[in-house]
């Protein structure tokens, strides 16, 4: 049997949860679980994007900061 607990939520948040339901019989537990899963995937993706950006920076600097490109700025 799953353990359950009670949490206190602001009434405004409860109203937001009601509006966020995909169907009227969806429980808050189902809704919050789905929201947490989506949040975690987005967070993981953002960390991956930051990692890619960080490893690409030196190569982009090499590509953009070179003498050949600087010549075109004065033409």
mmCIF file of the N, C-alpha and C atoms, coordinates in Angstrom:
data_MODEL
# 
_entry.id   MODEL 
# 
loop_
_atom_site.group_PDB 
_atom_site.id 
_atom_site.type_symbol 
_atom_site.label_atom_id 
_atom_site.label_alt_id 
_atom_site.label_comp_id 
_atom_site.label_asym_id 
_atom_site.label_entity_id 
_atom_site.label_seq_id 
_atom_site.pdbx_PDB_ins_code 
_atom_site.Cartn_x 
_atom_site.Cartn_y 
_atom_site.Cartn_z 
_atom_site.occupancy 
_atom_site.B_iso_or_equiv 
_atom_site.pdbx_formal_charge 
_atom_site.auth_seq_id 
_atom_site.auth_comp_id 
_atom_site.auth_asym_id 
_atom_site.auth_atom_id 
_atom_site.pdbx_PDB_model_num 
ATOM 1   N N  . UNK A 1 1  ? 0.835   -1.186 0.000   1.00 0.00 ? 1  UNK A N  1 
ATOM 2   C CA . UNK A 1 1  ? 0.000   0.000  0.000   1.00 0.00 ? 1  UNK A CA 1 
ATOM 3   C C  . UNK A 1 1  ? 0.878   1.247  0.000   1.00 0.00 ? 1  UNK A C  1 
ATOM 4   N N  . UNK A 1 2  ? 0.536   2.212  -0.825  1.00 0.00 ? 2  UNK A N  1 
ATOM 5   C CA . UNK A 1 2  ? 1.310   3.453  -0.893  1.00 0.00 ? 2  UNK A CA 1 
ATOM 6   C C  . UNK A 1 2  ? 1.044   4.312  0.326   1.00 0.00 ? 2  UNK A C  1 
ATOM 7   N N  . UNK A 1 3  ? 2.113   4.942  0.786   1.00 0.00 ? 3  UNK A N  1 
ATOM 8   C CA . UNK A 1 3  ? 1.946   5.887  1.878   1.00 0.00 ? 3  UNK A CA 1 
ATOM 9   C C  . UNK A 1 3  ? 1.442   7.198  1.325   1.00 0.00 ? 3  UNK A C  1 
ATOM 10  N N  . UNK A 1 4  ? 0.610   7.867  2.077   1.00 0.00 ? 4  UNK A N  1 
ATOM 11  C CA . UNK A 1 4  ? 0.074   9.152  1.651   1.00 0.00 ? 4  UNK A CA 1 
ATOM 12  C C  . UNK A 1 4  ? 0.333   10.178 2.731   1.00 0.00 ? 4  UNK A C  1 
ATOM 13  N N  . UNK A 1 5  ? 0.331   11.437 2.310   1.00 0.00 ? 5  UNK A N  1 
ATOM 14  C CA . UNK A 1 5  ? 0.561   12.527 3.238   1.00 0.00 ? 5  UNK A CA 1 
ATOM 15  C C  . UNK A 1 5  ? -0.360  13.682 2.866   1.00 0.00 ? 5  UNK A C  1 
ATOM 16  N N  . UNK A 1 6  ? -0.438  14.633 3.739   1.00 0.00 ? 6  UNK A N  1 
ATOM 17  C CA . UNK A 1 6  ? -1.232  15.824 3.482   1.00 0.00 ? 6  UNK A CA 1 
ATOM 18  C C  . UNK A 1 6  ? -0.279  17.003 3.362   1.00 0.00 ? 6  UNK A C  1 
ATOM 19  N N  . UNK A 1 7  ? -0.510  17.861 2.349   1.00 0.00 ? 7  UNK A N  1 
ATOM 20  C CA . UNK A 1 7  ? 0.306   19.060 2.203   1.00 0.00 ? 7  UNK A CA 1 
ATOM 21  C C  . UNK A 1 7  ? -0.613  20.274 2.182   1.00 0.00 ? 7  UNK A C  1 
ATOM 22  N N  . UNK A 1 8  ? -0.099  21.393 2.629   1.00 0.00 ? 8  UNK A N  1 
ATOM 23  C CA . UNK A 1 8  ? -0.854  22.631 2.600   1.00 0.00 ? 8  UNK A CA 1 
ATOM 24  C C  . UNK A 1 8  ? -0.507  23.404 1.332   1.00 0.00 ? 8  UNK A C  1 
ATOM 25  N N  . UNK A 1 9  ? -1.545  23.829 0.617   1.00 0.00 ? 9  UNK A N  1 
ATOM 26  C CA . UNK A 1 9  ? -1.352  24.600 -0.606  1.00 0.00 ? 9  UNK A CA 1 
ATOM 27  C C  . UNK A 1 9  ? -2.177  25.880 -0.517  1.00 0.00 ? 9  UNK A C  1 
ATOM 28  N N  . UNK A 1 10 ? -1.639  26.935 -1.090  1.00 0.00 ? 10 UNK A N  1 
ATOM 29  C CA . UNK A 1 10 ? -2.401  28.176 -1.165  1.00 0.00 ? 10 UNK A CA 1 
ATOM 30  C C  . UNK A 1 10 ? -3.644  27.945 -2.019  1.00 0.00 ? 10 UNK A C  1 
ATOM 31  N N  . UNK A 1 11 ? -4.713  28.640 -1.698  1.00 0.00 ? 11 UNK A N  1 
ATOM 32  C CA . UNK A 1 11 ? -5.955  28.496 -2.469  1.00 0.00 ? 11 UNK A CA 1 
ATOM 33  C C  . UNK A 1 11 ? -5.754  28.905 -3.923  1.00 0.00 ? 11 UNK A C  1 
ATOM 34  N N  . UNK A 1 12 ? -4.898  29.901 -4.163  1.00 0.00 ? 12 UNK A N  1 
ATOM 35  C CA . UNK A 1 12 ? -4.614  30.310 -5.542  1.00 0.00 ? 12 UNK A CA 1 
ATOM 36  C C  . UNK A 1 12 ? -3.990  29.161 -6.332  1.00 0.00 ? 12 UNK A C  1 
ATOM 37  N N  . UNK A 1 13 ? -3.092  28.429 -5.677  1.00 0.00 ? 13 UNK A N  1 
ATOM 38  C CA . UNK A 1 13 ? -2.443  27.301 -6.347  1.00 0.00 ? 13 UNK A CA 1 
ATOM 39  C C  . UNK A 1 13 ? -3.447  26.196 -6.639  1.00 0.00 ? 13 UNK A C  1 
ATOM 40  N N  . UNK A 1 14 ? -4.361  25.959 -5.723  1.00 0.00 ? 14 UNK A N  1 
ATOM 41  C CA . UNK A 1 14 ? -5.386  24.945 -5.944  1.00 0.00 ? 14 UNK A CA 1 
ATOM 42  C C  . UNK A 1 14 ? -6.244  25.325 -7.152  1.00 0.00 ? 14 UNK A C  1 
ATOM 43  N N  . UNK A 1 15 ? -6.592  26.596 -7.261  1.00 0.00 ? 15 UNK A N  1 
ATOM 44  C CA . UNK A 1 15 ? -7.368  27.052 -8.420  1.00 0.00 ? 15 UNK A CA 1 
ATOM 45  C C  . UNK A 1 15 ? -6.569  26.859 -9.718  1.00 0.00 ? 15 UNK A C  1 
ATOM 46  N N  . UNK A 1 16 ? -5.267  27.127 -9.666  1.00 0.00 ? 16 UNK A N  1 
ATOM 47  C CA . UNK A 1 16 ? -4.425  26.923 -10.845 1.00 0.00 ? 16 UNK A CA 1 
ATOM 48  C C  . UNK A 1 16 ? -4.371  25.440 -11.219 1.00 0.00 ? 16 UNK A C  1 
ATOM 49  N N  . UNK A 1 17 ? -4.290  24.579 -10.217 1.00 0.00 ? 17 UNK A N  1 
ATOM 50  C CA . UNK A 1 17 ? -4.274  23.140 -10.479 1.00 0.00 ? 17 UNK A CA 1 
ATOM 51  C C  . UNK A 1 17 ? -5.588  22.690 -11.099 1.00 0.00 ? 17 UNK A C  1 
ATOM 52  N N  . UNK A 1 18 ? -6.696  23.226 -10.614 1.00 0.00 ? 18 UNK A N  1 
ATOM 53  C CA . UNK A 1 18 ? -8.000  22.875 -11.190 1.00 0.00 ? 18 UNK A CA 1 
ATOM 54  C C  . UNK A 1 18 ? -8.052  23.246 -12.666 1.00 0.00 ? 18 UNK A C  1 
ATOM 55  N N  . UNK A 1 19 ? -7.527  24.420 -13.009 1.00 0.00 ? 19 UNK A N  1 
ATOM 56  C CA . UNK A 1 19 ? -7.537  24.876 -14.402 1.00 0.00 ? 19 UNK A CA 1 
ATOM 57  C C  . UNK A 1 19 ? -6.573  24.056 -15.268 1.00 0.00 ? 19 UNK A C  1 
ATOM 58  N N  . UNK A 1 20 ? -5.535  23.507 -14.662 1.00 0.00 ? 20 UNK A N  1 
ATOM 59  C CA . UNK A 1 20 ? -4.519  22.767 -15.412 1.00 0.00 ? 20 UNK A CA 1 
ATOM 60  C C  . UNK A 1 20 ? -4.916  21.321 -15.693 1.00 0.00 ? 20 UNK A C  1 
ATOM 61  N N  . UNK A 1 21 ? -5.970  20.852 -15.058 1.00 0.00 ? 21 UNK A N  1 
ATOM 62  C CA . UNK A 1 21 ? -6.394  19.464 -15.273 1.00 0.00 ? 21 UNK A CA 1 
ATOM 63  C C  . UNK A 1 21 ? -6.686  19.197 -16.742 1.00 0.00 ? 21 UNK A C  1 
ATOM 64  N N  . UNK A 1 22 ? -6.338  18.000 -17.185 1.00 0.00 ? 22 UNK A N  1 
ATOM 65  C CA . UNK A 1 22 ? -6.623  17.594 -18.562 1.00 0.00 ? 22 UNK A CA 1 
ATOM 66  C C  . UNK A 1 22 ? -8.045  17.065 -18.697 1.00 0.00 ? 22 UNK A C  1 
ATOM 67  N N  . UNK A 1 23 ? -8.596  16.580 -17.610 1.00 0.00 ? 23 UNK A N  1 
ATOM 68  C CA . UNK A 1 23 ? -9.992  16.138 -17.563 1.00 0.00 ? 23 UNK A CA 1 
ATOM 69  C C  . UNK A 1 23 ? -10.482 16.290 -16.129 1.00 0.00 ? 23 UNK A C  1 
ATOM 70  N N  . UNK A 1 24 ? -11.781 16.446 -15.936 1.00 0.00 ? 24 UNK A N  1 
ATOM 71  C CA . UNK A 1 24 ? -12.316 16.762 -14.597 1.00 0.00 ? 24 UNK A CA 1 
ATOM 72  C C  . UNK A 1 24 ? -12.017 15.725 -13.514 1.00 0.00 ? 24 UNK A C  1 
ATOM 73  N N  . UNK A 1 25 ? -11.851 14.483 -13.892 1.00 0.00 ? 25 UNK A N  1 
ATOM 74  C CA . UNK A 1 25 ? -11.616 13.440 -12.887 1.00 0.00 ? 25 UNK A CA 1 
ATOM 75  C C  . UNK A 1 25 ? -10.133 13.209 -12.594 1.00 0.00 ? 25 UNK A C  1 
ATOM 76  N N  . UNK A 1 26 ? -9.267  13.964 -13.240 1.00 0.00 ? 26 UNK A N  1 
ATOM 77  C CA . UNK A 1 26 ? -7.827  13.827 -12.996 1.00 0.00 ? 26 UNK A CA 1 
ATOM 78  C C  . UNK A 1 26 ? -7.533  14.285 -11.570 1.00 0.00 ? 26 UNK A C  1 
ATOM 79  N N  . UNK A 1 27 ? -6.801  13.457 -10.846 1.00 0.00 ? 27 UNK A N  1 
ATOM 80  C CA . UNK A 1 27 ? -6.492  13.802 -9.457  1.00 0.00 ? 27 UNK A CA 1 
ATOM 81  C C  . UNK A 1 27 ? -5.320  14.772 -9.409  1.00 0.00 ? 27 UNK A C  1 
ATOM 82  N N  . UNK A 1 28 ? -5.235  15.486 -8.288  1.00 0.00 ? 28 UNK A N  1 
ATOM 83  C CA . UNK A 1 28 ? -4.095  16.381 -8.111  1.00 0.00 ? 28 UNK A CA 1 
ATOM 84  C C  . UNK A 1 28 ? -2.801  15.580 -8.097  1.00 0.00 ? 28 UNK A C  1 
ATOM 85  N N  . UNK A 1 29 ? -2.844  14.394 -7.541  1.00 0.00 ? 29 UNK A N  1 
ATOM 86  C CA . UNK A 1 29 ? -1.665  13.538 -7.493  1.00 0.00 ? 29 UNK A CA 1 
ATOM 87  C C  . UNK A 1 29 ? -1.175  13.214 -8.908  1.00 0.00 ? 29 UNK A C  1 
ATOM 88  N N  . UNK A 1 30 ? -2.110  12.843 -9.808  1.00 0.00 ? 30 UNK A N  1 
ATOM 89  C CA . UNK A 1 30 ? -1.750  12.551 -11.197 1.00 0.00 ? 30 UNK A CA 1 
ATOM 90  C C  . UNK A 1 30 ? -1.197  13.798 -11.891 1.00 0.00 ? 30 UNK A C  1 
ATOM 91  N N  . UNK A 1 31 ? -1.865  14.911 -11.669 1.00 0.00 ? 31 UNK A N  1 
ATOM 92  C CA . UNK A 1 31 ? -1.465  16.162 -12.304 1.00 0.00 ? 31 UNK A CA 1 
ATOM 93  C C  . UNK A 1 31 ? -0.080  16.606 -11.842 1.00 0.00 ? 31 UNK A C  1 
ATOM 94  N N  . UNK A 1 32 ? 0.139   16.591 -10.549 1.00 0.00 ? 32 UNK A N  1 
ATOM 95  C CA . UNK A 1 32 ? 1.441   17.023 -10.008 1.00 0.00 ? 32 UNK A CA 1 
ATOM 96  C C  . UNK A 1 32 ? 2.543   16.070 -10.455 1.00 0.00 ? 32 UNK A C  1 
ATOM 97  N N  . UNK A 1 33 ? 2.245   14.779 -10.486 1.00 0.00 ? 33 UNK A N  1 
ATOM 98  C CA . UNK A 1 33 ? 3.235   13.800 -10.942 1.00 0.00 ? 33 UNK A CA 1 
ATOM 99  C C  . UNK A 1 33 ? 3.645   14.090 -12.390 1.00 0.00 ? 33 UNK A C  1 
ATOM 100 N N  . UNK A 1 34 ? 2.659   14.374 -13.244 1.00 0.00 ? 34 UNK A N  1 
ATOM 101 C CA . UNK A 1 34 ? 2.948   14.687 -14.640 1.00 0.00 ? 34 UNK A CA 1 
ATOM 102 C C  . UNK A 1 34 ? 3.768   15.972 -14.741 1.00 0.00 ? 34 UNK A C  1 
ATOM 103 N N  . UNK A 1 35 ? 3.396   16.986 -13.961 1.00 0.00 ? 35 UNK A N  1 
ATOM 104 C CA . UNK A 1 35 ? 4.127   18.256 -13.977 1.00 0.00 ? 35 UNK A CA 1 
ATOM 105 C C  . UNK A 1 35 ? 5.581   18.065 -13.540 1.00 0.00 ? 35 UNK A C  1 
ATOM 106 N N  . UNK A 1 36 ? 5.796   17.269 -12.519 1.00 0.00 ? 36 UNK A N  1 
ATOM 107 C CA . UNK A 1 36 ? 7.157   17.020 -12.026 1.00 0.00 ? 36 UNK A CA 1 
ATOM 108 C C  . UNK A 1 36 ? 7.985   16.304 -13.087 1.00 0.00 ? 36 UNK A C  1 
ATOM 109 N N  . UNK A 1 37 ? 7.392   15.312 -13.753 1.00 0.00 ? 37 UNK A N  1 
ATOM 110 C CA . UNK A 1 37 ? 8.109   14.597 -14.815 1.00 0.00 ? 37 UNK A CA 1 
ATOM 111 C C  . UNK A 1 37 ? 8.503   15.530 -15.953 1.00 0.00 ? 37 UNK A C  1 
ATOM 112 N N  . UNK A 1 38 ? 7.578   16.393 -16.364 1.00 0.00 ? 38 UNK A N  1 
ATOM 113 C CA . UNK A 1 38 ? 7.874   17.357 -17.423 1.00 0.00 ? 38 UNK A CA 1 
ATOM 114 C C  . UNK A 1 38 ? 8.974   18.310 -16.985 1.00 0.00 ? 38 UNK A C  1 
ATOM 115 N N  . UNK A 1 39 ? 8.884   18.807 -15.757 1.00 0.00 ? 39 UNK A N  1 
ATOM 116 C CA . UNK A 1 39 ? 9.900   19.722 -15.230 1.00 0.00 ? 39 UNK A CA 1 
ATOM 117 C C  . UNK A 1 39 ? 11.277  19.070 -15.231 1.00 0.00 ? 39 UNK A C  1 
ATOM 118 N N  . UNK A 1 40 ? 11.350  17.821 -14.784 1.00 0.00 ? 40 UNK A N  1 
ATOM 119 C CA . UNK A 1 40 ? 12.648  17.142 -14.711 1.00 0.00 ? 40 UNK A CA 1 
ATOM 120 C C  . UNK A 1 40 ? 13.242  16.924 -16.101 1.00 0.00 ? 40 UNK A C  1 
ATOM 121 N N  . UNK A 1 41 ? 12.401  16.590 -17.077 1.00 0.00 ? 41 UNK A N  1 
ATOM 122 C CA . UNK A 1 41 ? 12.894  16.410 -18.453 1.00 0.00 ? 41 UNK A CA 1 
ATOM 123 C C  . UNK A 1 41 ? 13.412  17.732 -19.013 1.00 0.00 ? 41 UNK A C  1 
ATOM 124 N N  . UNK A 1 42 ? 12.680  18.805 -18.761 1.00 0.00 ? 42 UNK A N  1 
ATOM 125 C CA . UNK A 1 42 ? 13.120  20.119 -19.237 1.00 0.00 ? 42 UNK A CA 1 
ATOM 126 C C  . UNK A 1 42 ? 14.430  20.531 -18.583 1.00 0.00 ? 42 UNK A C  1 
ATOM 127 N N  . UNK A 1 43 ? 14.539  20.266 -17.294 1.00 0.00 ? 43 UNK A N  1 
ATOM 128 C CA . UNK A 1 43 ? 15.770  20.614 -16.577 1.00 0.00 ? 43 UNK A CA 1 
ATOM 129 C C  . UNK A 1 43 ? 16.953  19.829 -17.129 1.00 0.00 ? 43 UNK A C  1 
ATOM 130 N N  . UNK A 1 44 ? 16.738  18.539 -17.357 1.00 0.00 ? 44 UNK A N  1 
ATOM 131 C CA . UNK A 1 44 ? 17.816  17.700 -17.908 1.00 0.00 ? 44 UNK A CA 1 
ATOM 132 C C  . UNK A 1 44 ? 18.202  18.171 -19.305 1.00 0.00 ? 44 UNK A C  1 
ATOM 133 N N  . UNK A 1 45 ? 17.208  18.526 -20.106 1.00 0.00 ? 45 UNK A N  1 
ATOM 134 C CA . UNK A 1 45 ? 17.498  19.013 -21.453 1.00 0.00 ? 45 UNK A CA 1 
ATOM 135 C C  . UNK A 1 45 ? 18.265  20.330 -21.402 1.00 0.00 ? 45 UNK A C  1 
ATOM 136 N N  . UNK A 1 46 ? 17.890  21.199 -20.485 1.00 0.00 ? 46 UNK A N  1 
ATOM 137 C CA . UNK A 1 46 ? 18.577  22.482 -20.343 1.00 0.00 ? 46 UNK A CA 1 
ATOM 138 C C  . UNK A 1 46 ? 20.032  22.264 -19.937 1.00 0.00 ? 46 UNK A C  1 
ATOM 139 N N  . UNK A 1 47 ? 20.285  21.313 -19.051 1.00 0.00 ? 47 UNK A N  1 
ATOM 140 C CA . UNK A 1 47 ? 21.662  21.013 -18.654 1.00 0.00 ? 47 UNK A CA 1 
ATOM 141 C C  . UNK A 1 47 ? 22.446  20.505 -19.863 1.00 0.00 ? 47 UNK A C  1 
ATOM 142 N N  . UNK A 1 48 ? 21.810  19.688 -20.695 1.00 0.00 ? 48 UNK A N  1 
ATOM 143 C CA . UNK A 1 48 ? 22.468  19.173 -21.893 1.00 0.00 ? 48 UNK A CA 1 
ATOM 144 C C  . UNK A 1 48 ? 22.777  20.315 -22.856 1.00 0.00 ? 48 UNK A C  1 
ATOM 145 N N  . UNK A 1 49 ? 21.801  21.217 -23.052 1.00 0.00 ? 49 UNK A N  1 
ATOM 146 C CA . UNK A 1 49 ? 22.015  22.367 -23.934 1.00 0.00 ? 49 UNK A CA 1 
ATOM 147 C C  . UNK A 1 49 ? 23.153  23.248 -23.425 1.00 0.00 ? 49 UNK A C  1 
ATOM 148 N N  . UNK A 1 50 ? 23.211  23.465 -22.121 1.00 0.00 ? 50 UNK A N  1 
ATOM 149 C CA . UNK A 1 50 ? 24.296  24.264 -21.546 1.00 0.00 ? 50 UNK A CA 1 
ATOM 150 C C  . UNK A 1 50 ? 25.636  23.584 -21.771 1.00 0.00 ? 50 UNK A C  1 
ATOM 151 N N  . UNK A 1 51 ? 25.666  22.261 -21.626 1.00 0.00 ? 51 UNK A N  1 
ATOM 152 C CA . UNK A 1 51 ? 26.895  21.501 -21.859 1.00 0.00 ? 51 UNK A CA 1 
ATOM 153 C C  . UNK A 1 51 ? 27.354  21.668 -23.302 1.00 0.00 ? 51 UNK A C  1 
ATOM 154 N N  . UNK A 1 52 ? 26.426  21.508 -24.253 1.00 0.00 ? 52 UNK A N  1 
ATOM 155 C CA . UNK A 1 52 ? 26.785  21.674 -25.664 1.00 0.00 ? 52 UNK A CA 1 
ATOM 156 C C  . UNK A 1 52 ? 27.294  23.083 -25.946 1.00 0.00 ? 52 UNK A C  1 
ATOM 157 N N  . UNK A 1 53 ? 26.621  24.057 -25.409 1.00 0.00 ? 53 UNK A N  1 
ATOM 158 C CA . UNK A 1 53 ? 27.027  25.446 -25.619 1.00 0.00 ? 53 UNK A CA 1 
ATOM 159 C C  . UNK A 1 53 ? 28.446  25.675 -25.091 1.00 0.00 ? 53 UNK A C  1 
ATOM 160 N N  . UNK A 1 54 ? 28.719  25.117 -23.928 1.00 0.00 ? 54 UNK A N  1 
ATOM 161 C CA . UNK A 1 54 ? 30.034  25.308 -23.308 1.00 0.00 ? 54 UNK A CA 1 
ATOM 162 C C  . UNK A 1 54 ? 31.152  24.670 -24.140 1.00 0.00 ? 54 UNK A C  1 
ATOM 163 N N  . UNK A 1 55 ? 30.903  23.469 -24.668 1.00 0.00 ? 55 UNK A N  1 
ATOM 164 C CA . UNK A 1 55 ? 31.963  22.813 -25.432 1.00 0.00 ? 55 UNK A CA 1 
ATOM 165 C C  . UNK A 1 55 ? 32.102  23.415 -26.828 1.00 0.00 ? 55 UNK A C  1 
ATOM 166 N N  . UNK A 1 56 ? 31.067  24.083 -27.320 1.00 0.00 ? 56 UNK A N  1 
ATOM 167 C CA . UNK A 1 56 ? 31.142  24.708 -28.637 1.00 0.00 ? 56 UNK A CA 1 
ATOM 168 C C  . UNK A 1 56 ? 31.805  26.085 -28.594 1.00 0.00 ? 56 UNK A C  1 
ATOM 169 N N  . UNK A 1 57 ? 31.840  26.718 -27.467 1.00 0.00 ? 57 UNK A N  1 
ATOM 170 C CA . UNK A 1 57 ? 32.375  28.077 -27.360 1.00 0.00 ? 57 UNK A CA 1 
ATOM 171 C C  . UNK A 1 57 ? 33.799  28.224 -27.905 1.00 0.00 ? 57 UNK A C  1 
ATOM 172 N N  . UNK A 1 58 ? 34.736  27.371 -27.521 1.00 0.00 ? 58 UNK A N  1 
ATOM 173 C CA . UNK A 1 58 ? 36.103  27.560 -28.047 1.00 0.00 ? 58 UNK A CA 1 
ATOM 174 C C  . UNK A 1 58 ? 36.164  27.458 -29.577 1.00 0.00 ? 58 UNK A C  1 
ATOM 175 N N  . UNK A 1 59 ? 35.446  26.515 -30.156 1.00 0.00 ? 59 UNK A N  1 
ATOM 176 C CA . UNK A 1 59 ? 35.466  26.363 -31.619 1.00 0.00 ? 59 UNK A CA 1 
ATOM 177 C C  . UNK A 1 59 ? 34.818  27.570 -32.296 1.00 0.00 ? 59 UNK A C  1 
ATOM 178 N N  . UNK A 1 60 ? 33.721  28.062 -31.743 1.00 0.00 ? 60 UNK A N  1 
ATOM 179 C CA . UNK A 1 60 ? 33.055  29.231 -32.315 1.00 0.00 ? 60 UNK A CA 1 
ATOM 180 C C  . UNK A 1 60 ? 33.969  30.455 -32.229 1.00 0.00 ? 60 UNK A C  1 
ATOM 181 N N  . UNK A 1 61 ? 34.679  30.583 -31.138 1.00 0.00 ? 61 UNK A N  1 
ATOM 182 C CA . UNK A 1 61 ? 35.617  31.697 -31.003 1.00 0.00 ? 61 UNK A CA 1 
ATOM 183 C C  . UNK A 1 61 ? 36.697  31.596 -32.075 1.00 0.00 ? 61 UNK A C  1 
ATOM 184 N N  . UNK A 1 62 ? 37.194  30.381 -32.288 1.00 0.00 ? 62 UNK A N  1 
ATOM 185 C CA . UNK A 1 62 ? 38.219  30.150 -33.319 1.00 0.00 ? 62 UNK A CA 1 
ATOM 186 C C  . UNK A 1 62 ? 37.678  30.506 -34.704 1.00 0.00 ? 62 UNK A C  1 
ATOM 187 N N  . UNK A 1 63 ? 36.448  30.126 -34.977 1.00 0.00 ? 63 UNK A N  1 
ATOM 188 C CA . UNK A 1 63 ? 35.849  30.386 -36.287 1.00 0.00 ? 63 UNK A CA 1 
ATOM 189 C C  . UNK A 1 63 ? 35.596  31.878 -36.496 1.00 0.00 ? 63 UNK A C  1 
ATOM 190 N N  . UNK A 1 64 ? 35.071  32.537 -35.510 1.00 0.00 ? 64 UNK A N  1 
ATOM 191 C CA . UNK A 1 64 ? 34.662  33.936 -35.680 1.00 0.00 ? 64 UNK A CA 1 
ATOM 192 C C  . UNK A 1 64 ? 35.770  34.944 -35.436 1.00 0.00 ? 64 UNK A C  1 
ATOM 193 N N  . UNK A 1 65 ? 36.694  34.611 -34.576 1.00 0.00 ? 65 UNK A N  1 
ATOM 194 C CA . UNK A 1 65 ? 37.782  35.549 -34.262 1.00 0.00 ? 65 UNK A CA 1 
ATOM 195 C C  . UNK A 1 65 ? 39.048  35.164 -35.030 1.00 0.00 ? 65 UNK A C  1 
ATOM 196 N N  . UNK A 1 66 ? 39.080  35.523 -36.299 1.00 0.00 ? 66 UNK A N  1 
ATOM 197 C CA . UNK A 1 66 ? 40.281  35.224 -37.063 1.00 0.00 ? 66 UNK A CA 1 
ATOM 198 C C  . UNK A 1 66 ? 40.595  36.413 -37.976 1.00 0.00 ? 66 UNK A C  1 
ATOM 199 N N  . UNK A 1 67 ? 41.807  36.482 -38.431 1.00 0.00 ? 67 UNK A N  1 
ATOM 200 C CA . UNK A 1 67 ? 42.299  37.605 -39.234 1.00 0.00 ? 67 UNK A CA 1 
ATOM 201 C C  . UNK A 1 67 ? 41.581  37.738 -40.576 1.00 0.00 ? 67 UNK A C  1 
ATOM 202 N N  . UNK A 1 68 ? 41.234  36.605 -41.174 1.00 0.00 ? 68 UNK A N  1 
ATOM 203 C CA . UNK A 1 68 ? 40.582  36.645 -42.475 1.00 0.00 ? 68 UNK A CA 1 
ATOM 204 C C  . UNK A 1 68 ? 39.230  37.359 -42.404 1.00 0.00 ? 68 UNK A C  1 
ATOM 205 N N  . UNK A 1 69 ? 38.476  37.119 -41.352 1.00 0.00 ? 69 UNK A N  1 
ATOM 206 C CA . UNK A 1 69 ? 37.180  37.781 -41.200 1.00 0.00 ? 69 UNK A CA 1 
ATOM 207 C C  . UNK A 1 69 ? 37.349  39.262 -40.882 1.00 0.00 ? 69 UNK A C  1 
ATOM 208 N N  . UNK A 1 70 ? 38.374  39.611 -40.159 1.00 0.00 ? 70 UNK A N  1 
ATOM 209 C CA . UNK A 1 70 ? 38.600  41.014 -39.787 1.00 0.00 ? 70 UNK A CA 1 
ATOM 210 C C  . UNK A 1 70 ? 38.876  41.882 -41.021 1.00 0.00 ? 70 UNK A C  1 
ATOM 211 N N  . UNK A 1 71 ? 39.504  41.297 -42.026 1.00 0.00 ? 71 UNK A N  1 
ATOM 212 C CA . UNK A 1 71 ? 39.785  42.026 -43.266 1.00 0.00 ? 71 UNK A CA 1 
ATOM 213 C C  . UNK A 1 71 ? 38.470  42.477 -43.917 1.00 0.00 ? 71 UNK A C  1 
ATOM 214 N N  . UNK A 1 72 ? 37.462  41.655 -43.916 1.00 0.00 ? 72 UNK A N  1 
ATOM 215 C CA . UNK A 1 72 ? 36.180  41.983 -44.534 1.00 0.00 ? 72 UNK A CA 1 
ATOM 216 C C  . UNK A 1 72 ? 35.469  43.141 -43.839 1.00 0.00 ? 72 UNK A C  1 
ATOM 217 N N  . UNK A 1 73 ? 35.766  43.372 -42.589 1.00 0.00 ? 73 UNK A N  1 
ATOM 218 C CA . UNK A 1 73 ? 35.140  44.475 -41.869 1.00 0.00 ? 73 UNK A CA 1 
ATOM 219 C C  . UNK A 1 73 ? 35.595  45.836 -42.377 1.00 0.00 ? 73 UNK A C  1 
ATOM 220 N N  . UNK A 1 74 ? 36.777  45.897 -42.987 1.00 0.00 ? 74 UNK A N  1 
ATOM 221 C CA . UNK A 1 74 ? 37.302  47.180 -43.479 1.00 0.00 ? 74 UNK A CA 1 
ATOM 222 C C  . UNK A 1 74 ? 37.042  47.410 -44.962 1.00 0.00 ? 74 UNK A C  1 
ATOM 223 N N  . UNK A 1 75 ? 36.459  46.453 -45.651 1.00 0.00 ? 75 UNK A N  1 
ATOM 224 C CA . UNK A 1 75 ? 36.219  46.564 -47.090 1.00 0.00 ? 75 UNK A CA 1 
ATOM 225 C C  . UNK A 1 75 ? 35.018  47.449 -47.352 1.00 0.00 ? 75 UNK A C  1 
# 
